[in-house]
Amino acid sequence: MLDFESKIISREVSQILWEIEKTVATAESCTGGRIAESLISIPGASKYFKGGIVCYVDEIKERLLGVDPQVLEEQTAVCEEVARQLVAGACKALNTDFAIAATGFAGPTGGTKDIPVGTIWLACGSPEKQVTLKVEEDHGRDINLAIATNKAMQMFLDFLKAETGYMEEVKKY
């Protein structure tokens, strides 16, 4: 069940994608499909949302989404570069204009001294241009995932507005 704020963000994303006739996909590791769920919460999402790949293990990140194995080996799956490659890979694999990606340690285990639990890299954009955001606080698994999903959707909304120059019409009373 999405909270009210999430619903509003999803609706705005929906309106913009509907109007500019562009498509989006997701590539989700730690969020496990929550971003996709947020996108399809609005009726009519099939016009712009093509699908998502839940890439929980490195093998899927490499095989289905083209993430560089060397980057995974040297920087782990929880890094900015993997998040960027997930966006580009999802656009390619699912033939979309845009994608939203998440990779991180939701907890309660999995973190390291260098990359603690609660570290989640988010990215969105197109094959040519991505924006990223690092979430770094640990509030427990469920809250970490909810925060990451919300921030990913907000980041994508901001990206869409910036890329398209989309401004909501100001109603005059």
N, C-alpha and C positions, 0 to 999 in steps of 0.2 A: 504494500500500500504506500503510495507516494504521499509525502506531506504537501501542504498547500503551496509552499514556495517552489518545490520541484515541479508541480503541475503547471505553475505559471511560466517557468523557464521552458518546459517542454512545449507548451502552447506557443510561446514566442518563436522557438526554433522551428516548429511546425509551420507557422505562418510565413516565415521568411523562406524556408525551403520550398514551400508550396508556390509562393509568388515568383521566385527566381528559377524554378523548375530545375533544381539540382538534387543530387542524391547523396546519401550518407550510409556508411557501414560502421561497424564497431569491431575492435580487436581487444578483447578483455582477458587479462590474466586474473589478477586477484579479485576483481569486481564480479567475475563469473556470470556476466549477462545482465547485471543491474542497469548498465547504461542503455543497453538495447531495450530493456523493459521500460525505462524512462522515455525513450523515443517513441515506443509504440503505445504509450498510455493515451495518446491523442487519436481519436478516430480519423481515418484517412491516411494514416502513416505509411500505408503501402505505396503511396504515390512517391515518397522520397526515401524511405528506409528499405534497403535491399536485403540486409541480413547482418549477422555478426558471427565472429569466430571466437569461441572461448578457448584461449590458448594457454591452458594452465601449466603445461610443461614445455621445456625448451625445445624438445623435438617438434612440437606443433608450431612453435614460433618460427623455427627454421624451415620446416617442410611446407607448411601452408602459407606462411606470411613472409618468407624470404629474409628473415633476420639473419645477419651475418654470425656464423658460429664463433668466429674469432672474437667478436664484440662480446658475445655471451660468456666466453671463456675468460676474457681479460677483465671485463667490467661487471659481470653477472647480468642476470635478466633485469635486475632492478637498477636501471640507469636511464639517463635522459636519451642516450642514443638508441637504445632498444625501443623506448616509447615512440621516438620519431620513425624508426624503421617499421614499427607495427602500423602506424598510420599509412605510410606509403604502401606497405604490403597488403593492408586491408582494401585500400582503394584499387589496387591492381587485381587482387584475388576476387573481389566482389564487383569490380567494374563500376566504381562510384566516383563522384567528384570529390567527396570529402570522407574523412573517417575520424573516429574518436577512439583513443586507446588508453589502457591503464595497465601498469605492471608494478607490483610491489609486494610488501610483506604486511598482510592485514592482521596477522597474529592469531593466536597468542604466541606462536612459535615461528621460527624461520628466520628471524633477524640475525645479524652479526654485529660485532663491535663497530664496524665501519658503516653498516647499513642496518640500523635498529628497526625493530617492529614498529609499524606505523609509517614507514617510509614508502610512499607511493608516487611513482612518476606518471603524470597524465600528459597526453599530447592530443592535439587535434589539428586538422588542416587538410591539405591536399598532398599529392605526391611531391610537388615542388616546394611547398611551404608549410612548415608546421610551427605551432607554438606549443610550449611546454610549461608545466607547473609541477613543482615538487611539494607534496604534502608530507609533513614530518612529525605530526603528533600522534601519540598512541592513546586512544580513548577506549580501547577494547575493540575486538573484531567487528562487531555489528556497527558501531558508531564510525569506526575507521572507514568501513565500506560505504556507509551512507554519506559521509563527508566527501569521500573521493568521487562518488557518483554525482553528487550535487555540484562539486567544483568542476568536474569534467563538463557537465552540461552548461554551466555558466560560462566557462572558458570558450566552449564551442559557440555559444550565443554571441559572446563578445567578438570572437573571430569572424563570424558571419556578418555581424554589423559593420565591422571594420573593412572587410573584404568587399562587401556589396554596397557600402554607403547607405545601407537600409536605415531609414528613419521612419518611425511610426508617425502617421499623420496626426498633427495636433488638432484636436477638435475645438472649434471656436463656439463659445456659447454667448 
